[in-house]
Amino acid sequence: MGKRIVVALGGNAIVTKTGTADSQIQSIKGTMKTLAQFIAAGDELVITHGNGPQVGNLLLQEINGSTEKNPAMPLDTLVAMTQGSIGYWMQKSLDEVVQDQKLNKSIATVVTQVEVNGDDQAFENPSKPIGPFYSKEEADEQMALHPDYVFKEDAGRGYRRVVPSPKPLKIVEAPVIESLLANGVVPVAAGGGGVPVVRNENGDLHGVEAVIDKDFSAAKLAENVNADELIILTAVDNVFVNYNQPDQKALTNVTVDELKQYIDEGQFAAGSMLPKVRAVIDFVENTGKKAVITSLKNVDKLIAGGTGTVITK
């Protein structure tokens, strides 16, 4: 009996040097051939992915092309737009693979809303950089045009707009995703962390100017669709402690408590591995099930018997 698995793809599964549509589609085709191994093994698969470079490029195009008659779209809409475009590339590519391999699966993209708390402290302290770098003068000009924008200096490289990054509460379309799974469909869902939405006093949802961390939304997606396993695919085969030092050590089987101790020691970089580790901790603690962090190129070994970093309660 196969497992229900949520696979979260990092940027290395999509991004290319040129950033053209054709180059990204070619990259995604290779990724989908890898993920098809889960389907061939009899697993129910849900795919989620990042959209950082894509939404950043779209934001820049919107800013540069904005006019009174053709205004730029808000950030929640841009996230939805990139969910659709990347999802289209993925479902088309995976459909070609499953047809070639005669696997009886359909693929569908779900433009996914993710509910967040309007009182989340992240809204008081925007921290997620998006879009291009600006000089101080350019940033001041942008703030004059958009008084609600917040800009911060980014490591001496210039100023960037920062937006809130609230924690996900619920995947709104989780019942739809479960229904697709029950009918033999592979959903591509919650791309780019999902469209952040807040519920108002009438119970209605409305989009907000924020970006949800894709690893946290992947963990919430796996929890909400009752997945047996969450797999986060990144650039390295394992999570390491003392990374890039002479005594670096690959973690293979590790508990939540051990990971928390390593976090307290400052072992994981805030901009790369730390959110992945925190996300798998959330999933394992909330469900009692296991999670894996490994690389895309390691999937065949993972399916064959397991390598990578396996996290259990």
Secondary structure, 3 states (H helix, E strand, C coil): CCCEEEEEECHHHCCCCCCCHHHHHHHHHHHHHHHHHHHHCCCEEEEEECCHHHHHHHHHHHHHHCCCCCCCCCHHHHHHHHHHHHHHHHHHHHHHHHHHCCCCCEEEEECCEEEECCCCHHHCCCCEEEEEEECHHHHHHHHHHCCCCEEEECCCCCEEEEECCCCEEEECCHHHHHHHHHCCEEEEECHHHCEEEEECCCCCEEECCCCCCHHHHHHHHHHHCCCCEEEEEECCCCEEECCCCCCCEEECEEEHHHHHHHHHCCCCCCCCHHHHHHHHHHHHHHHCCEEEEEEHHHHHHHHHCCCCEEEEC
